[in-house]
Amino acid sequence: MLPSFINKPPSRKNLRTIRFQLLLAVNVTLGAALAVLLLWQYEREMEEVVTEKRSGLNDEAIAIHAAAIHLIHDHGIRYVQSYINCVCQQMRSSTSPGHQIIVRLNGKVLQTNPHSPKTTEIFSAIDSNTAQSIKWNNLDMLGLIVGHHTGDNISVFVSENRENVRRAIRRKVLIQLSILGILGLLATTVVNVVLLQIIGAPLNQLLKTVEKISAGDLEAEVPSFNSCEMNQLSSAINSMSQTLYENDRERRHQMEKARNIQQHLLPNGIQIPGLVTACVFEPADTVAGDYYDFLPLADGSWLICVADVIGHGVPAAMGAAMLKSLLMAASELPPYEPESLLQEVNQRFAATMLPGNFASMFLARWKPDTNEFSWASAGHLPGIMLEKSGRLDSLKSTGMLMGLDAGTVWDRQTTFLSTGDRILLFSDGVTETRNPNGELFGQERLTAWFSRCSVLSLQSTVMRIIEILIEWRGESTLSDDLTLVVLQCVANKNEISTIETDDNKSFATLNILTEMEINSQKSRMSDS
């Protein structure tokens, strides 16, 4: 197994853009190449100046040699010394401050600067017999440029300080190189601009389009570009966006079908003898893992069920649909007691679902003839019973969750309802609703509001609780599926008819409110 630091992706803040890396590579390469070129050109110019100077010194040596022959023949050696002193003085006062002339004739040496430390070194580099054996490398190491001419037993050497020559021409060379450097920088700037236009700008457009697609705008498209590669990339992104759009549209269509199927599985329009019901079912996604049901039994009693499968979305919805199927199959034959039905459903649920999938379920049996309300709860949140007198009681869990162990058993609890008594059953999407500060709504707050709404009709009570939850949630969306089921015991059919008539307006208002909340959530999700 690789260490975690190898598998960990690099931090985004440490990454550099491709534009930066490309421009850095190009500029470093061009800068290094320009620096090498300028250095090479500088040395080349300097060597050309030295070569030209050596050629000039050779010409000067030839002229002095000819003059020395003439002076010796007509006047003698003394006039040769005066001549070379005059020539050297003129050269030093004009352009060659380090000028020096040495003449060897008949074993005698004439020189213009006998006290120069270079003189001995020059002589040590010159063979006494012939000027052809001069050690020029040694002279170059001395920093001298030497021209010479030999003939008729006369050797003439003319030297110049190499650094003086280079210094005299350095300013001119540096000006030329500066112009060349400026031209190189302009060329580099042009290359950078071209790279930004050809690569940087298209990449920026591609990045913005991909960000739009990742944010959910699947209809975003990239414009065409002038380069073949960028056009191929934009075409691939546009094709991907179109494919994602078609797939998302098909997914939404299928999910809407699944939502309609799940809504159809709910007990819409069912009336339970002796009870009035009001329900709210709001998935966090298109479909929910919550499930509630009212099932008639063969002996005239009724099953009332509220369940919550772990998670939400499609997997949880499949688990909820499975629970409904298993409960309907289990309730076809006696015994009809809640704990027995839970055990039978749990055995099949645990054998069918994947490991780690579990559900909570509150399952009650209502007997209209005796007002007996018995229940077994598989780890579900406690229901709240509000008696007409105002007394509150809790319908607590009687065993652990379903799906954990196929052999789990549950206890049964029984109570008898009186006219006006109410029971509130709910999923954890109600109590775990958070406000913008992260605070849970909680069961105590739910119990308090349920008690305060005792003077309202049943539908108005549900509507008020939903209003409170919306206010508590603020701009946040649902984080879990939400189910509310409220039951109220009534004495006879006439009372049921009266309550239902009084609640028609409240029920219509509740439907409008729930629809507005769903639309508001969809709007917030699309905006985000």
N, C-alpha and C positions, 0 to 999 in steps of 0.2 A: 504494500500500500504506500502510495506516495505521501510525503509530508504535506501538511495542510497548506504551508506557504507556497508549495509548487502548484497546487490546484487552485489557489486563490487568484482570481483575476486581478490585473493591475488596477490600482486606484485611478479613477478617471481624472483626478486633478493632476496626476503625474504624467498623463499622456499628452503628447503634443499633436497639433493638427498636421495633416499631410501637407498643407500649404507651408507651414513653418518648416517642416523637415525638408521639403523640396527646395524651398528658397535657401535654407541653410546650406544644403549640400551644393547647390549651384553656386552660391556666393562664395563659399569656402573654396570650392574648386577653382572658380574664376579668379578669386583673390590670390590664391597660392600661385596659379599659373601666371598672373600678371606680375606678382612680386618676383618670381624667378626670371621672367622675361626682362623686367626692368634691370635686375641685377646683372644678368648676362649681357644686356645691351650696354650697361655702364662699363663693365670690364672690357667689352669689345671695343667700345669707343676709346677707352684709355689706352689699350694696347695699340690701336691704330695710330693714336697720337705719338706714342713712344716710337713706333716703327717709322713714322714720318720724320720724327726728330732725329733718329739715328741716321736716316738717309741724308738729312740736311747736314748733320755733323760730318758724315763721310764726304759730302761735297765741299764743306768748309775745309776739311783736312787736305783735300786735293788742291784747293786754291792756295792754302798756306804752303803746301809742299812745293808748288811751282814758284811761289814768291820767295821761299827760302833758298831754292837753287839759284835764282836770279841774284838775290842779295849776297850770297856767299861768293858767287863768281865776280860780282862787281865791287862789293864793299867789305865783305868779311862777316864773321860770325856775330860780331857785336851788333850789327844792324838787324840781324834776325831776331835777337832778343828784344830789341826796341819795337820791332814790327809786331811780334806776337803779343807784347804787352799792350800796344795800341789797339790791336784787334780785340783782345780780350776785354779791355776797358770799355770799348764801344758796345760790345755785346752785353756786358753786365749792366751798363747804364740804360739799355733799351729793353730787352725782353728776356735776357738770360743772366740772372744774378749769380748763378752758380757756375758760370762758364769758366773752363780751364783748358789751357793749351800746353802740350808737352812736345818738344822736338828733340829727337836723338840724331846726332850726326857725328860721325867719326869718333864714336865712343863718348862723346860729350852730350850732356842732357841740358836742354834749355826748358824752363817752365815758367808759367805766369804767376803761380802761387806756391812758392817753395815751402811755405810753412803749413800748408793744408795737410791735415792728418790723412786725407785720402791719397796723397801723392805716393807715399811709401806703399800703400796697398795697391795702387795702380801699377807701380813698378814690380811689385811681387807677382802680379798677374801677367806680366809681360816677359817673355823670354828674351834674353840679351842678344840672341843671334837673329831671330826673325819675328816679324809681327804676326805671322800666320798662326803661331802657337799661342796666341793670347787666350787666356782662360775666361771666356766671356761669361760663363755661368757665375764665376767668382765675382766678376764686375757687377753682374745683375744683383747679386746678393749684397754688394756694397751700396746699392741704390744709385748706380751711375749708368748713364747712357753714353757710350763711347763710339766715336767715329775715327777712322784711321786711314792712312795711306802711306805706303812704303815704296821706295825706289831710289836708285843712285846713292845708296848708303845713307839715306835720310828717311827717318820714320816720324810721322806726325800723328799725334793723338789729340783729339778734341773731345772733352767730356762735359757732361751736363748732369746736374742733380735730378734724378728721376722724379722725386717728389715735387721739385719746383716746376717741372714740366707738367705733371698731372694737376698741380694746383692751379696753374695758369689756365688750363682748359676745363677744369671741373665745373665752374659756373655755367659755361656754355652747354656742357653735357647734361648737367642737372636740369637746365631749362628745357632742353629737348625731351628728356625723360619725363619731366612734369607734364608736358603737353601730351606725351604718349600715355601717361597714367590717367590723365583727365579723360582722354578718349576711351581708355579701357573702362573707366567708371561709368561713362555715358553708355557704353555698350552693355555693361552689366545691368544698368538701370533699365535699359530697353528690354533685355532678356527677362528681368523680374516682372516688368509690366506685362509682357507677352505671356509669361507663365501664369500670372494671376488671371488674365483674361481668358486664356485657353483652358486652364485647369482649375484655378481657384474659384472663379465665379460659378462655373457649372457645378463644381463639387458643393458649393454653398447652397445652390438651388436644389440639388439632389438631396442634401441633408435636410433642408427645410421640408421637402415633400415627404421624406421618410418619417420625419417627426410628426407631420400631420397624420400620416397613415397610422402610426403607432398610437396616436391620440384618439383614433376612431374615425377620422375623416377618410373613409375608404374610397371616396370619389376623387381624391386629390390626384393631379396628373403633373408630370414633369414636362416642360417645353422642350422642343428640339434644339440641338446645338450644331455648331459648325464642324465638329470633329466626329469621325466615324465611331471611335470608341465611346465617347460620351453619349452619342445617339443610341448606341447599342445598350448602354447601361440605362439610359432613360426609358427606352422601350421595354427593357426587362422589368424596371420598377413599375411602369404603367400597366404592364401585363399582370404583374403580381397584385397590384392594387385592384385591378378589375376582377381578378380571380377571387381575391379576398372579399370584394363587394358582393359578388354573386354567391359565394359560400355563406357570407353573413346573412344575405337576404333569405337564402334557403333555410339557414339555421333559425332565423327569426320566424319564418313561416311554420317550420316544424315545431318550434317552441310554443307558438301561439296555438297550434293544434293541441299540443300537450296540455297547455293551460286550460283550454276549453274542455278537454277530456277530464282533467282533474276537477274543474268546477262542476262538471256533470256528475262526478262521483259523490259530491257532497249532497246532504239531505235537503235539497231545495223544495220548499213548499210542504214539507211533512209536518203534520199536527199530531202531537202526542196527547192522548187523553189525560186530563187532569194537570197538564203543564202548559205553560206558555213559554216559548223560547225566543231568544234574540241572539244572533251570531254575527261575528265579524271574522273573516278569513283573509289575511293579507300576506302574500308571499314576499320574501326579501328579494327573490329572483322571479323569473317568469313563472316557475312552478315551485311548490313548497314541499318541505318534509313534514309539515304539520298535517294532521288528519282529525276530523271529527265526524261523528255519525250518529244517527238515530235509527235503530233496527227493531222492527216489530217481531215478537216471538210467537210461537204457535199457541202458547197458553194465555195470550192476551197481555202479557207484560212486555216491557220495552227495554232495549239496551241503549245506554247513552255512553258514548265513547269520545275521549279526547286523547290523541297520541302525538308524540313528537319524535321523529327519527333524527338521529345525530346528523348534524350538518344542514345544508340547504341546497337547493338546486336540483338537477336531474337525479343524481344518485339517491338523495333523500326522498325525492318524489316517488321514485320506483319503490323504495322501501315502504312508503306510506300506502301506495296502491296495493302492495303485497299484504300489508296488514289488513286492509279492508277485505281483500279476497279471503284471507285466512279466517278473519272474524265471521264473515258471512257463512263460510263453510262450517265453522265450528258451532254456530248458533242454529243450525238446521235441526239438530236433534238434542234432546235433554242429556245431561242436566244443564240448566240455564244459569247456574250460579256464576257470578263474576270470577271467583277464584279458579273454578274449573275451566271456564272458557280461556282465562289468561294462561293456564298451564298448557292447554292444547294448542293455543296460538303460538306460545313461546317455543314449544318443541319443534314445530315446523319452521318458525322464523329463524331459530338458531341453526337449524340444519340447512337452511336455504341461503341465508346472508353470508357475506364474506366475514372472516374473523375481524374483530375490531368494530363491527357495525352493531349498534344496539339502539334501543328505542325505549321511551317511557310511555306508559299508557294508564289513563284513569278510565276504568270500566265500571259502570253502574247499571243496576237493574231496577227499573221502576214498575211498581205494581199499582195501577190506577185504582183498583177496587179497595185497597187497604192503605194507600199513600205510603207504602213501604219503599224506602230508598236504601238499597244495599250496594256496597261498592268494594272493589279491590283495586289497589293502585300499585303499578309496577314502577316505582321510583319517580313517579310524576309529581310535579309541584302540588302542594296541598290545595284542594279546593276551599272556597270560602262560603260558609253557610250563614245567611243573615235571616234570623227569625223576624217575624212581623213585630215582635216586641222590641226589636233592636239588638237582641243578644247575638253575638258573633261566635261562630265555632269553626274549627278547622277540620277538613276532610283529609287526613294525613295519609302518607304512603304506607302500604301494608307489606312491602317486599321490595326486592331490588329490581334493577332494570331488566328488560327483556333482551334476549340475545346473548347474554353472558354465559348462561348455563342452561342447557336443555332440561335439566331436572329441577329447576327452581319451583318453589311453591309459594303461594301467597295466602294471607289471611283475608277474612271478609269482615267488614264493618256494616252495621245496619242502623238506620234512623228512620223516624216517621215524620213526614212533613205535614205542616198545618197550612191552611189557606193563608196566602200572603208570604209564606217563607220563600226565600230566594237562595239560589246556589250559583256561584260564579266559578266556572272552570276556565283554565287559560293555559297557554304554553309559555315557555321561558322567554319568548320574544317580547312579552309584555313587561315582566319584571326586570329584564336585562336591558331595556331601552336606556340609553345613556344621553345625558345632556351634553352641551358643548364642552363642559368641564370634565367629562368622563364619569360623572356620578350616575350610579344605577337608579332606576325608578324604584325598584324594590317592592317586596310584597307588603310591607307595612303601609307604604303610601297608597298602594292599590287597594288594600283593605279599608283604609280610611275613606278614600273616595267612593268606594262601593257602598259604604255605610251612609255617607252623606247623600247619596243619590236614591236613598230608599223612598223618598217622597215622590220621585219621578216615575213615570211609566217605564216598562222594561226596555223598550227601544230607546227612549230618551236617556236611560241610564247608560246603555252601551255607547250611545252617541257622545255623551258627556265624557266617558272614560277615554274614548278615542281622541276627543278634543284635547284633553289633558295630556295624553301621550304625544300628540303633535306639538303642543306648546313646549313640552319637556325636551323633545328631540331637537327643536329649533330647525336649523338648515340641514342637519344631518339626515342621511338616508337610513332606511332600515338595515340593521346588521343581522337580524335573524327573523325567521317567519313569525307571524303574529296571529294568534287565534284567541278569540273570546267567545265563550258560550255561557249565556245566562238563562237560568231556569226559574220559573215562578209557579208555585203550587196554587191552583184555583179550585173552587168548590164544585162548580157545575158548568155545563156547556154555555148557559146564558152569560155567566161571568167571563168565560173565554171569549165569547162573541163581543161583549162590551169592551174588554181590554184590547182585543185586536182592532176594533173600530177606533178606539181612542188613540191607538198607536200607529194608525196608517200614516198620518202626517209625519210623525216622528220617524217612522221607518223610511219614508220617502226622503226626508232630510238626511238620514243616516247614509242612505245609498249615494246621495249627491255628494256628501262630505267625503265618503270613502273614495269615490271616483275622482274627486278633486285632489285628494291626497296622492293617489296613484299617479295622476297626471303631473302633479307637482314634483314627485320623485323622478319621473321619467325626464321632466324638463331639466332638473338639477343634474341628473346623470349625463344628459346630452351636452349640457353647458360645460361640465367638468371634463 
